[in-house]
Amino acid sequence: MTEEKQTPLFGWHDANGGKMVEYAGWQMPVQYEGLIAEHQAVRQKAGIFDVSHMGEVRVRGKEALNFIQHLLTNDFSSMKDGEILYTFMCYPEGGVVDDLLVYRFGENEYLLVINAGNVEKDLVWIQKEAEAFDVTINDESENTGELAIQGPLAEEITQQLTDTDLSEIKFFHFKDNVTIEGVNCLISRTGYTGEDGFEIYTQWEDLEPVWKALMEAGKEKGIQPAGLGCRDTLRFEAGLPLYGHEISQDISPLEAGFGFFVKLKKEDFVGREALVKQKQEGIPRKLVGFELIGRGIARSGYDVVLNDEKIGFVTTGYLSPTLNKNIGLALVDRKAIENADQMQIQIRNKRVDAKLISKPFYRKNTKSRD
Amino acid sequence: MREMEKLLFTTEHEWVDVQGDEAIIGITDFASKALGDIVFVELPEVEESYGMGDSFGVIESVKAAADMYIPVDGTVLEVNTELEDDPALLNQDPLANWFVKIKINDKSQLDELMSPEDYQRFCEEEA
């Protein structure tokens, strides 16, 4: 077994009740006080997450734009400095290598923020694809600490620690060289919870003072350290995909319903041919939302059944802490589900009825969306 | 009030309160804390019989589902339906909030369970 890596906040988590688990090769807090309390804190007040396990890869060079246009599914041609786009990186067959955020620093410089569990695989992939382009690729994951402060009070709390007017940073925009508690940071209005909030990047060793200052500034306002447990329930309610569940090497972004981030009209990119073909011939599967009518909790991997036939599987399912309902996402055969308004989930030895419901399950107007 | 000292324990972190030919079964504080917020239980059917070690129920937290295993051969006499409406009782007081009551078929199987001292050592090793 390889040694699990520790974030710069490992000591803090350990000293403050963090229940540590292995995740993508890292020792991460799954919860502190309790998953539901942390989930509610993010929905109602503010929660703070250590996300230093995420990978950061910088792309520089005079062909940087051409390169990411080739590598990724979204269209970056009209992107401006300080903007962020969500995108997929696909295989030629149309499956997903990873989903990521792209930060534009200039036409010749972009930062890609990738999933912790995919860092090694992504780097090999990116470097191979970069061979034909005049670009340099730098993995900055090991020097970059990252935290997310999320929830309706996130801005108010963070604003106490900086002279930069945070209200000027719009949704999916960032600002570099922002001083927070005397530390040089990059701050973006992004997150993975469906709430307003920020992600803050800084040097590895500078993260702990920023974290502690935010905890102190948010103390009276009910800030809660939040673990990976509620990060997953929050993103699930908000309809955001998790790599390996809603999207993967075997699940295309079109099947998962994220075609908005796949610009098939773009001249060329890795996976385009396969995805165009998929669209023309009919997308074989569909990601649907459901609510259990009978008792039980649908878990990832459970079979979905319709008319005694297996038509798919659950990608994520929970008792939703916000809605207090047993709901889930499932990838099912598109033809089989056509005209259906119900299906069944195989929960152990029982088939439990579920009705189809619209997704996302939770939507909040993210502040300053323009 | 149920006392730890008078209970037997399984390696699956269940407590067993033996009362003559019957036993009341629940989960330990260790299990309750390890699971986190408990949000769902599936209880067995009354009068159903099970062999030692069979899965006869499920306890689920937000994150995970954990099987309940019957510690000895037995038949279900009663189930605590209160848990179906309020599974969080298992977090609040796991000793008071029992899961099922069974009729023990073979009392000699109780010898395989752990004493409170052995169980405490077992938990320390698992922690």
Contacts between the chains, C-beta under 8 A, distances in Angstrom:
chain1	res1	chain2	res2	distance
A	19	B	36	7.9
A	30	B	63	7.4
A	31	B	36	6.2
A	34	B	36	6.4
A	34	B	37	5.4
A	35	B	36	5.6
A	35	B	37	5.3
A	35	B	61	7.7
A	35	B	62	4.9
A	35	B	63	6.7
A	36	B	37	4.7
A	36	B	62	6.5
A	229	B	36	7.2
A	229	B	62	6.8
A	229	B	63	5.6
A	233	B	62	6.4
A	295	B	40	7.7
A	295	B	42	7.5
A	295	B	84	7.9
A	296	B	40	7.2
A	296	B	42	7.4
A	297	B	39	7.2
A	297	B	40	5.2
A	297	B	60	5.3
A	297	B	65	7.1
A	299	B	65	6.3
A	318	B	62	6.3
A	319	B	39	4.5
A	319	B	40	6.6
A	319	B	60	8.0
A	319	B	62	6.3
A	321	B	62	6.9
A	326	B	40	7.9
A	348	B	42	7.9
A	348	B	58	7.1
